[in-house]
Amino acid sequence: MTTVGAYEAKTHLPRLIRAAERGETVIITRHGKPVAQLGPVQDQQRQEIAEVMERMAALRRRLPKVSIEEILAWRHEGHKY
């Protein structure tokens, strides 16, 4: 992870974007305090997907088990034959 000041980030933005494309994360600071993060989009999307999948798995663990027969019955519920 690289840290650069805001002025340097503005001056060298194309170089920082290339670094992000290579998978690097760059922290941008103003007066020594971190204010922004530049990094590959794909990593953030993967992290969000992993978080959603974990929440879904936790929800499934809390719900009662359902048999295939129940699922098939629900599929036909309300149908007029």
N, CA, C and O atoms as a GROMACS GRO file, in nm:
protein
  324
    1MET      N    1   0.086  -0.116   0.000
    1MET     CA    2   0.000   0.000   0.000
    1MET      C    3   0.090   0.123   0.000
    1MET      O    4   0.186   0.131   0.078
    2THR      N    5   0.060   0.217  -0.087
    2THR     CA    6   0.138   0.339  -0.102
    2THR      C    7   0.058   0.456  -0.043
    2THR      O    8  -0.064   0.458  -0.050
    3THR      N    9   0.129   0.552   0.014
    3THR     CA   10   0.066   0.673   0.066
    3THR      C   11   0.126   0.792  -0.005
    3THR      O   12   0.248   0.806  -0.014
    4VAL      N   13   0.039   0.881  -0.057
    4VAL     CA   14   0.086   1.002  -0.124
    4VAL      C   15   0.003   1.121  -0.076
    4VAL      O   16  -0.111   1.105  -0.032
    5GLY      N   17   0.061   1.239  -0.084
    5GLY     CA   18  -0.010   1.361  -0.051
    5GLY      C   19  -0.106   1.399  -0.162
    5GLY      O   20  -0.094   1.351  -0.275
    6ALA      N   21  -0.201   1.485  -0.131
    6ALA     CA   22  -0.303   1.526  -0.228
    6ALA      C   23  -0.240   1.596  -0.348
    6ALA      O   24  -0.282   1.571  -0.462
    7TYR      N   25  -0.142   1.681  -0.325
    7TYR     CA   26  -0.078   1.753  -0.436
    7TYR      C   27  -0.008   1.654  -0.529
    7TYR      O   28  -0.019   1.664  -0.651
    8GLU      N   29   0.066   1.559  -0.471
    8GLU     CA   30   0.135   1.459  -0.552
    8GLU      C   31   0.035   1.372  -0.627
    8GLU      O   32   0.058   1.336  -0.742
    9ALA      N   33  -0.076   1.339  -0.562
    9ALA     CA   34  -0.178   1.257  -0.628
    9ALA      C   35  -0.234   1.331  -0.750
    9ALA      O   36  -0.257   1.270  -0.855
   10LYS      N   37  -0.257   1.462  -0.735
   10LYS     CA   38  -0.309   1.541  -0.846
   10LYS      C   39  -0.206   1.548  -0.959
   10LYS      O   40  -0.240   1.539  -1.077
   11THR      N   41  -0.082   1.564  -0.921
   11THR     CA   42   0.024   1.578  -1.020
   11THR      C   43   0.053   1.447  -1.093
   11THR      O   44   0.083   1.448  -1.212
   12HIS      N   45   0.044   1.336  -1.022
   12HIS     CA   46   0.081   1.206  -1.079
   12HIS      C   47  -0.037   1.110  -1.090
   12HIS      O   48  -0.019   0.989  -1.076
   13LEU      N   49  -0.156   1.162  -1.114
   13LEU     CA   50  -0.275   1.079  -1.119
   13LEU      C   51  -0.264   0.964  -1.220
   13LEU      O   52  -0.301   0.852  -1.186
   14PRO      N   53  -0.216   0.986  -1.342
   14PRO     CA   54  -0.206   0.873  -1.436
   14PRO      C   55  -0.119   0.758  -1.382
   14PRO      O   56  -0.152   0.641  -1.400
   15ARG      N   57  -0.010   0.791  -1.316
   15ARG     CA   58   0.078   0.688  -1.258
   15ARG      C   59   0.005   0.612  -1.148
   15ARG      O   60   0.019   0.490  -1.137
   16LEU      N   61  -0.073   0.684  -1.066
   16LEU     CA   62  -0.147   0.620  -0.958
   16LEU      C   63  -0.259   0.530  -1.012
   16LEU      O   64  -0.287   0.424  -0.956
   17ILE      N   65  -0.321   0.573  -1.120
   17ILE     CA   66  -0.426   0.490  -1.182
   17ILE      C   67  -0.365   0.362  -1.238
   17ILE      O   68  -0.425   0.255  -1.226
   18ARG      N   69  -0.248   0.371  -1.299
   18ARG     CA   70  -0.181   0.250  -1.348
   18ARG      C   71  -0.149   0.156  -1.233
   18ARG      O   72  -0.161   0.034  -1.246
   19ALA      N   73  -0.108   0.213  -1.120
   19ALA     CA   74  -0.079   0.130  -1.002
   19ALA      C   75  -0.206   0.058  -0.956
   19ALA      O   76  -0.202  -0.059  -0.920
   20ALA      N   77  -0.319   0.129  -0.957
   20ALA     CA   78  -0.446   0.068  -0.917
   20ALA      C   79  -0.485  -0.044  -1.014
   20ALA      O   80  -0.538  -0.147  -0.973
   21GLU      N   81  -0.459  -0.023  -1.142
   21GLU     CA   82  -0.488  -0.128  -1.240
   21GLU      C   83  -0.404  -0.253  -1.216
   21GLU      O   84  -0.447  -0.364  -1.248
   22ARG      N   85  -0.286  -0.236  -1.160
   22ARG     CA   86  -0.200  -0.350  -1.127
   22ARG      C   87  -0.242  -0.415  -0.996
   22ARG      O   88  -0.182  -0.516  -0.957
   23GLY      N   89  -0.342  -0.361  -0.929
   23GLY     CA   90  -0.391  -0.421  -0.805
   23GLY      C   91  -0.342  -0.353  -0.678
   23GLY      O   92  -0.372  -0.399  -0.568
   24GLU      N   93  -0.268  -0.245  -0.692
   24GLU     CA   94  -0.217  -0.174  -0.575
   24GLU      C   95  -0.322  -0.080  -0.518
   24GLU      O   96  -0.411  -0.034  -0.589
   25THR      N   97  -0.311  -0.051  -0.389
   25THR     CA   98  -0.398   0.045  -0.324
   25THR      C   99  -0.314   0.165  -0.284
   25THR      O  100  -0.204   0.150  -0.230
   26VAL      N  101  -0.366   0.285  -0.310
   26VAL     CA  102  -0.296   0.408  -0.279
   26VAL      C  103  -0.382   0.490  -0.183
   26VAL      O  104  -0.499   0.515  -0.211
   27ILE      N  105  -0.324   0.529  -0.072
   27ILE     CA  106  -0.392   0.615   0.024
   27ILE      C  107  -0.350   0.758  -0.003
   27ILE      O  108  -0.230   0.787  -0.011
   28ILE      N  109  -0.446   0.847  -0.018
   28ILE     CA  110  -0.418   0.988  -0.043
   28ILE      C  111  -0.439   1.065   0.087
   28ILE      O  112  -0.543   1.051   0.153
   29THR      N  113  -0.340   1.146   0.123
   29THR     CA  114  -0.347   1.220   0.249
   29THR      C  115  -0.354   1.370   0.222
   29THR      O  116  -0.311   1.420   0.118
   30ARG      N  117  -0.408   1.440   0.320
   30ARG     CA  118  -0.406   1.587   0.318
   30ARG      C  119  -0.353   1.628   0.455
   30ARG      O  120  -0.412   1.594   0.558
   31HIS      N  121  -0.245   1.700   0.455
   31HIS     CA  122  -0.179   1.742   0.579
   31HIS      C  123  -0.149   1.622   0.668
   31HIS      O  124  -0.160   1.629   0.791
   32GLY      N  125  -0.109   1.510   0.604
   32GLY     CA  126  -0.068   1.391   0.678
   32GLY      C  127  -0.181   1.300   0.724
   32GLY      O  128  -0.156   1.195   0.781
   33LYS      N  129  -0.305   1.340   0.701
   33LYS     CA  130  -0.420   1.258   0.743
   33LYS      C  131  -0.482   1.190   0.621
   33LYS      O  132  -0.506   1.256   0.520
   34PRO      N  133  -0.509   1.060   0.629
   34PRO     CA  134  -0.571   0.989   0.516
   34PRO      C  135  -0.711   1.044   0.487
   34PRO      O  136  -0.793   1.059   0.578
   35VAL      N  137  -0.736   1.076   0.360
   35VAL     CA  138  -0.867   1.129   0.321
   35VAL      C  139  -0.934   1.050   0.210
   35VAL      O  140  -1.055   1.059   0.190
   36ALA      N  141  -0.855   0.972   0.136
   36ALA     CA  142  -0.914   0.897   0.024
   36ALA      C  143  -0.830   0.773  -0.003
   36ALA      O  144  -0.714   0.763   0.036
   37GLN      N  145  -0.893   0.679  -0.073
   37GLN     CA  146  -0.825   0.555  -0.110
   37GLN      C  147  -0.851   0.529  -0.257
   37GLN      O  148  -0.965   0.534  -0.302
   38LEU      N  149  -0.744   0.501  -0.330
   38LEU     CA  150  -0.754   0.468  -0.472
   38LEU      C  151  -0.706   0.326  -0.489
   38LEU      O  152  -0.594   0.293  -0.450
   39GLY      N  153  -0.790   0.242  -0.545
   39GLY     CA  154  -0.751   0.102  -0.562
   39GLY      C  155  -0.833   0.035  -0.668
   39GLY      O  156  -0.922   0.096  -0.728
   40PRO      N  157  -0.803  -0.090  -0.693
   40PRO     CA  158  -0.876  -0.163  -0.797
   40PRO      C  159  -1.021  -0.183  -0.759
   40PRO      O  160  -1.052  -0.220  -0.646
   41VAL      N  161  -1.110  -0.158  -0.851
   41VAL     CA  162  -1.253  -0.173  -0.828
   41VAL      C  163  -1.288  -0.318  -0.802
   41VAL      O  164  -1.372  -0.348  -0.718
   42GLN      N  165  -1.226  -0.408  -0.873
   42GLN     CA  166  -1.258  -0.548  -0.864
   42GLN      C  167  -1.244  -0.601  -0.722
   42GLN      O  168  -1.327  -0.680  -0.677
   43ASP      N  169  -1.142  -0.558  -0.650
   43ASP     CA  170  -1.123  -0.605  -0.512
   43ASP      C  171  -1.241  -0.563  -0.424
   43ASP      O  172  -1.288  -0.641  -0.341
   44GLN      N  173  -1.287  -0.441  -0.441
   44GLN     CA  174  -1.400  -0.393  -0.361
   44GLN      C  175  -1.525  -0.472  -0.394
   44GLN      O  176  -1.601  -0.508  -0.304
   45GLN      N  177  -1.549  -0.500  -0.521
   45GLN     CA  178  -1.666  -0.577  -0.560
   45GLN      C  179  -1.659  -0.718  -0.502
   45GLN      O  180  -1.760  -0.771  -0.454
   46ARG      N  181  -1.542  -0.778  -0.507
   46ARG     CA  182  -1.527  -0.912  -0.451
   46ARG      C  183  -1.555  -0.912  -0.302
   46ARG      O  184  -1.619  -1.004  -0.250
   47GLN      N  185  -1.508  -0.811  -0.233
   47GLN     CA  186  -1.530  -0.802  -0.089
   47GLN      C  187  -1.679  -0.786  -0.060
   47GLN      O  188  -1.732  -0.850   0.031
   48GLU      N  189  -1.747  -0.701  -0.135
   48GLU     CA  190  -1.890  -0.682  -0.115
   48GLU      C  191  -1.967  -0.812  -0.143
   48GLU      O  192  -2.060  -0.846  -0.070
   49ILE      N  193  -1.928  -0.882  -0.247
   49ILE     CA  194  -1.994  -1.009  -0.280
   49ILE      C  195  -1.972  -1.109  -0.169
   49ILE      O  196  -2.064  -1.181  -0.130
   50ALA      N  197  -1.849  -1.116  -0.117
   50ALA     CA  198  -1.819  -1.209  -0.008
   50ALA      C  199  -1.901  -1.176   0.116
   50ALA      O  200  -1.949  -1.267   0.184
   51GLU      N  201  -1.919  -1.047   0.146
   51GLU     CA  202  -1.999  -1.007   0.260
   51GLU      C  203  -2.145  -1.047   0.243
   51GLU      O  204  -2.208  -1.095   0.337
   52VAL      N  205  -2.200  -1.027   0.123
   52VAL     CA  206  -2.339  -1.064   0.096
   52VAL      C  207  -2.356  -1.216   0.107
   52VAL      O  208  -2.454  -1.263   0.164
   53MET      N  209  -2.261  -1.290   0.052
   53MET     CA  210  -2.270  -1.436   0.059
   53MET      C  211  -2.265  -1.484   0.205
   53MET      O  212  -2.336  -1.578   0.241
   54GLU      N  213  -2.183  -1.421   0.287
   54GLU     CA  214  -2.175  -1.459   0.428
   54GLU      C  215  -2.306  -1.427   0.500
   54GLU      O  216  -2.352  -1.506   0.582
   55ARG      N  217  -2.367  -1.312   0.469
   55ARG     CA  218  -2.496  -1.279   0.532
   55ARG      C  219  -2.604  -1.378   0.489
   55ARG      O  220  -2.689  -1.417   0.570
   56MET      N  221  -2.601  -1.420   0.362
   56MET     CA  222  -2.699  -1.518   0.314
   56MET      C  223  -2.679  -1.653   0.385
   56MET      O  224  -2.776  -1.718   0.424
   57ALA      N  225  -2.554  -1.694   0.401
   57ALA     CA  226  -2.525  -1.820   0.469
   57ALA      C  227  -2.570  -1.814   0.615
   57ALA      O  228  -2.625  -1.911   0.667
   58ALA      N  229  -2.549  -1.700   0.681
   58ALA     CA  230  -2.592  -1.685   0.820
   58ALA      C  231  -2.744  -1.692   0.829
   58ALA      O  232  -2.797  -1.753   0.922
   59LEU      N  233  -2.814  -1.632   0.735
   59LEU     CA  234  -2.960  -1.637   0.733
   59LEU      C  235  -3.008  -1.780   0.713
   59LEU      O  236  -3.102  -1.824   0.780
   60ARG      N  237  -2.945  -1.853   0.621
   60ARG     CA  238  -2.985  -1.993   0.597
   60ARG      C  239  -2.965  -2.079   0.722
   60ARG      O  240  -3.044  -2.170   0.747
   61ARG      N  241  -2.861  -2.051   0.800
   61ARG     CA  242  -2.837  -2.129   0.922
   61ARG      C  243  -2.946  -2.103   1.025
   61ARG      O  244  -2.976  -2.192   1.106
   62ARG      N  245  -3.005  -1.984   1.025
   62ARG     CA  246  -3.109  -1.952   1.123
   62ARG      C  247  -3.247  -2.005   1.083
   62ARG      O  248  -3.331  -2.027   1.170
   63LEU      N  249  -3.271  -2.026   0.955
   63LEU     CA  250  -3.402  -2.070   0.907
   63LEU      C  251  -3.416  -2.221   0.923
   63LEU      O  252  -3.317  -2.294   0.919
   64PRO      N  253  -3.540  -2.268   0.940
   64PRO     CA  254  -3.562  -2.413   0.952
   64PRO      C  255  -3.533  -2.481   0.819
   64PRO      O  256  -3.541  -2.419   0.713
   65LYS      N  257  -3.500  -2.609   0.826
   65LYS     CA  258  -3.475  -2.689   0.706
   65LYS      C  259  -3.606  -2.712   0.631
   65LYS      O  260  -3.711  -2.730   0.693
   66VAL      N  261  -3.600  -2.713   0.498
   66VAL     CA  262  -3.718  -2.732   0.415
   66VAL      C  263  -3.691  -2.849   0.321
   66VAL      O  264  -3.584  -2.859   0.261
   67SER      N  265  -3.789  -2.937   0.310
   67SER     CA  266  -3.772  -3.054   0.222
   67SER      C  267  -3.805  -3.016   0.078
   67SER      O  268  -3.870  -2.914   0.052
   68ILE      N  269  -3.758  -3.098  -0.014
   68ILE     CA  270  -3.787  -3.077  -0.155
   68ILE      C  271  -3.936  -3.087  -0.183
   68ILE      O  272  -3.988  -3.019  -0.271
   69GLU      N  273  -4.006  -3.173  -0.109
   69GLU     CA  274  -4.150  -3.187  -0.128
   69GLU      C  275  -4.222  -3.057  -0.094
   69GLU      O  276  -4.316  -3.018  -0.162
   70GLU      N  277  -4.178  -2.990   0.013
   70GLU     CA  278  -4.239  -2.862   0.050
   70GLU      C  279  -4.214  -2.756  -0.058
   70GLU      O  280  -4.304  -2.679  -0.092
   71ILE      N  281  -4.095  -2.754  -0.110
   71ILE     CA  282  -4.063  -2.657  -0.215
   71ILE      C  283  -4.149  -2.680  -0.338
   71ILE      O  284  -4.201  -2.585  -0.396
   72LEU      N  285  -4.165  -2.807  -0.378
   72LEU     CA  286  -4.247  -2.838  -0.494
   72LEU      C  287  -4.393  -2.804  -0.469
   72LEU      O  288  -4.463  -2.759  -0.560
   73ALA      N  289  -4.441  -2.824  -0.346
   73ALA     CA  290  -4.579  -2.789  -0.312
   73ALA      C  291  -4.598  -2.638  -0.321
   73ALA      O  292  -4.701  -2.591  -0.371
   74TRP      N  293  -4.502  -2.562  -0.274
   74TRP     CA  294  -4.512  -2.415  -0.282
   74TRP      C  295  -4.514  -2.368  -0.426
   74TRP      O  296  -4.581  -2.270  -0.460
   75ARG      N  297  -4.440  -2.438  -0.512
   75ARG     CA  298  -4.433  -2.398  -0.652
   75ARG      C  299  -4.571  -2.405  -0.715
   75ARG      O  300  -4.606  -2.322  -0.798
   76HIS      N  301  -4.650  -2.503  -0.676
   76HIS     CA  302  -4.783  -2.521  -0.735
   76HIS      C  303  -4.894  -2.452  -0.657
   76HIS      O  304  -5.009  -2.454  -0.700
   77GLU      N  305  -4.862  -2.394  -0.544
   77GLU     CA  306  -4.963  -2.328  -0.461
   77GLU      C  307  -5.025  -2.212  -0.536
   77GLU      O  308  -4.954  -2.127  -0.591
   78GLY      N  309  -5.156  -2.208  -0.540
   78GLY     CA  310  -5.226  -2.099  -0.606
   78GLY      C  311  -5.252  -2.123  -0.754
   78GLY      O  312  -5.321  -2.044  -0.817
   79HIS      N  313  -5.197  -2.230  -0.810
   79HIS     CA  314  -5.221  -2.260  -0.950
   79HIS      C  315  -5.365  -2.310  -0.969
   79HIS      O  316  -5.418  -2.380  -0.884
   80LYS      N  317  -5.424  -2.273  -1.079
   80LYS     CA  318  -5.556  -2.324  -1.115
   80LYS      C  319  -5.537  -2.424  -1.228
   80LYS      O  320  -5.485  -2.390  -1.334
   81TYR      N  321  -5.579  -2.545  -1.206
   81TYR     CA  322  -5.561  -2.650  -1.307
   81TYR      C  323  -5.687  -2.677  -1.379
   81TYR      O  324  -5.690  -2.763  -1.468
   0.00000   0.00000   0.00000
